[in-house]
């Protein structure tokens, strides 16, 4: 009797305990280390950047900091932002579009997605430079880039703990929470940059730019992943 009881308990523990992925745990540790360094070293600037998307006063303070996108803190933040978004995309694809990540191991998918996101971010900055030179929008260019950076930082700060919870509790409904957060941040960012361009009399031009370089590439990427 006791032997049968022990075997059933052992079998229950083996089947039910979720075994965490070592690679994703390592990625979470790297993200936590980056966030700790940023928080300890650049706490004031981090608070300003996180609030700047929703507060014009804080955004003005960010602009007074000078070339906020070119100093050391912004480099750390950019790596943290891209790596967090990359991890979220790989986890989401693994849960809902498994064919998109089935050909490579987790850490290889992290590298591939990170490289694609970095290339996309760089190309969008170059596209923004081209758009600014074509339509004489040099004054608004810096503000738009800063708003985008603030949006990415807000998203990453919110996304990181949610991804940890999803990974270790399997509460997949939190992806819907993330979708709502992403929608709110994108709408807020779009409102801010449209306000800048409408004030400058270039709202229609920016709307075309936004649809072409901000929305269309993501739709194409989603279509490719669904086909794969």
C-alpha positions in Angstrom: 0.0 0.0 0.0 2.7 2.5 1.0 4.8 1.6 -2.1 1.9 2.3 -4.5 1.1 5.6 -2.7 4.8 6.7 -3.0 4.9 5.9 -6.7 1.8 7.9 -7.5 3.1 11.0 -5.6 6.5 10.8 -7.4 4.8 10.5 -10.8 2.5 13.5 -10.0 5.5 15.7 -9.1 7.4 14.7 -12.3 4.5 15.5 -14.6 3.2 18.6 -12.9 6.2 20.7 -12.0 7.0 23.1 -14.7 10.7 22.9 -15.6 12.0 26.4 -16.5 13.9 26.9 -19.7 17.6 27.5 -18.8 18.2 29.8 -21.7 15.2 32.0 -21.1 16.2 32.2 -17.4 19.6 33.3 -18.5 18.1 36.0 -20.7 15.9 37.2 -17.8 19.0 37.4 -15.6 20.8 39.5 -18.2 17.8 41.8 -18.5 17.6 42.2 -14.8 21.3 43.0 -14.6 20.9 45.6 -17.3 17.9 47.2 -15.6 19.7 47.3 -12.3 22.7 49.0 -13.8 20.5 51.5 -15.5 18.4 52.2 -12.4 21.4 52.6 -10.1 23.5 54.7 -12.5 20.9 56.7 -14.5 17.9 56.8 -12.2 16.9 60.4 -12.8 17.1 60.1 -16.6 15.2 56.8 -16.5 12.3 58.4 -14.6 12.3 61.3 -17.1 12.3 59.1 -20.1 9.5 56.9 -18.7 7.3 59.9 -18.0 8.1 61.9 -21.1 5.6 60.1 -23.4 2.7 61.2 -21.2 3.9 64.5 -19.9 5.0 67.5 -22.0 6.8 68.9 -19.0 9.0 65.8 -18.6 9.5 65.6 -22.3 10.9 69.2 -22.2 13.2 68.2 -19.4 14.4 65.2 -21.6 15.1 67.6 -24.4 17.1 69.9 -22.1 19.4 67.0 -21.3 20.8 67.4 -24.8 21.6 64.5 -27.1 19.7 62.0 -24.9 19.8 59.3 -27.6 23.6 59.4 -27.9 24.9 59.1 -24.3 25.9 55.9 -22.5 22.6 55.5 -20.6 20.6 55.5 -23.8 22.9 52.7 -25.2 22.2 50.5 -22.2 18.5 51.4 -22.5 18.3 50.6 -26.2 19.9 47.1 -25.6 17.5 46.5 -22.7 14.5 47.6 -24.9 15.4 45.6 -27.9 16.3 42.5 -25.9 13.1 42.7 -23.9 10.9 43.1 -27.0 12.9 40.3 -28.7 12.2 37.9 -25.8 8.5 38.8 -25.8 8.3 38.1 -29.6 10.0 34.8 -29.3 7.8 33.7 -26.4 4.7 34.8 -28.2 5.7 33.0 -31.4 6.5 29.9 -29.4 3.0 30.0 -27.9 0.9 31.0 -30.8 3.0 30.7 -34.0 5.3 27.8 -33.2 6.4 27.2 -36.9 8.1 30.6 -36.9 10.6 29.5 -34.2 10.6 25.8 -34.5 13.6 25.5 -36.8 16.1 27.0 -34.3 16.7 26.7 -30.5 15.6 29.4 -28.2 18.9 31.3 -27.9 19.4 31.2 -31.7 15.9 32.7 -32.2 16.8 35.4 -29.6 19.8 36.3 -31.7 17.9 36.3 -35.0 15.0 38.4 -33.7 17.4 40.8 -31.9 19.3 41.3 -35.1 16.2 41.9 -37.2 14.8 44.4 -34.6 18.1 46.3 -34.5 18.2 46.4 -38.3 14.6 47.6 -38.4 15.2 50.3 -35.7 18.3 51.5 -37.6 16.5 51.6 -41.0 13.6 53.5 -39.5 16.0 56.1 -38.1 17.6 56.4 -41.5 14.1 56.6 -43.1 13.3 59.4 -40.6 16.4 61.2 -41.6 15.5 60.9 -45.3 11.9 62.1 -44.6 13.2 65.0 -42.7 15.5 66.1 -45.5 12.9 65.7 -48.2 10.1 67.7 -46.4 12.2 70.1 -44.4 11.3 68.5 -41.0 14.7 68.7 -39.4 13.4 70.5 -36.3 10.8 67.8 -35.6 13.1 64.9 -36.3 14.8 64.8 -33.0 11.6 65.1 -31.0 10.0 62.2 -33.0 13.0 60.0 -32.4 12.9 60.9 -28.7 9.2 60.1 -28.4 9.8 56.7 -30.1 12.7 55.9 -27.7 10.5 56.9 -24.7 7.7 54.6 -26.0 10.1 51.6 -26.4 11.4 52.2 -22.9 8.0 52.4 -21.3 7.0 49.2 -23.2 10.1 47.3 -22.1 9.8 48.4 -18.4 6.2 47.1 -18.3 6.8 44.0 -20.5 9.7 42.6 -18.6 7.9 41.6 -15.3 4.9 40.4 -17.3 7.1 38.1 -19.4 8.7 36.6 -16.2 5.2 35.9 -14.8 4.1 34.3 -18.1 7.1 32.1 -18.3 7.0 30.7 -14.8 3.2 30.6 -14.3 2.0 29.9 -17.8 -0.7 32.6 -17.5 -1.1 33.2 -21.2 -4.0 35.6 -20.8 -1.3 38.2 -19.8 -0.4 38.4 -23.5 -3.8 40.2 -23.9 -2.7 42.6 -21.2 0.5 43.3 -23.1 -1.5 43.8 -26.3 -3.6 46.5 -24.5 -0.5 48.1 -23.1 1.2 48.1 -26.6 -2.0 49.6 -28.1 -2.1 52.4 -25.5 1.6 53.3 -26.0 1.4 53.3 -29.8 -1.7 55.5 -29.8 -0.1 57.9 -27.3 3.1 58.0 -29.4 1.2 58.5 -32.6 -0.8 61.4 -31.0 2.3 63.1 -29.8 4.2 62.9 -33.1 1.1 63.8 -35.2 0.6 66.9 -33.0 4.1 68.0 -33.7 3.6 67.5 -37.5 0.2 69.1 -37.6 1.6 72.1 -35.7 4.3 72.3 -38.4 1.7 71.9 -41.2 3.0 68.5 -42.3 0.4 66.2 -40.9 -0.6 64.5 -44.2 3.0 63.8 -45.1 3.7 62.3 -41.8 0.6 60.1 -41.9 1.9 58.6 -45.2 5.3 58.1 -43.7 3.8 56.4 -40.6 1.7 54.0 -42.7 4.6 53.2 -45.0 7.5 52.8 -42.5 5.9 52.1 -39.2 2.9 49.9 -39.9 3.5 48.2 -43.3 6.8 46.4 -42.3 5.2 44.8 -39.2 2.2 43.6 -41.3 4.6 42.1 -43.8 6.7 40.4 -41.0 3.5 39.0 -39.4 2.4 37.6 -42.8 5.8 36.0 -43.4 5.7 34.3 -39.9 2.2 33.0 -40.6 3.3 31.6 -43.9 6.3 29.9 -42.3 
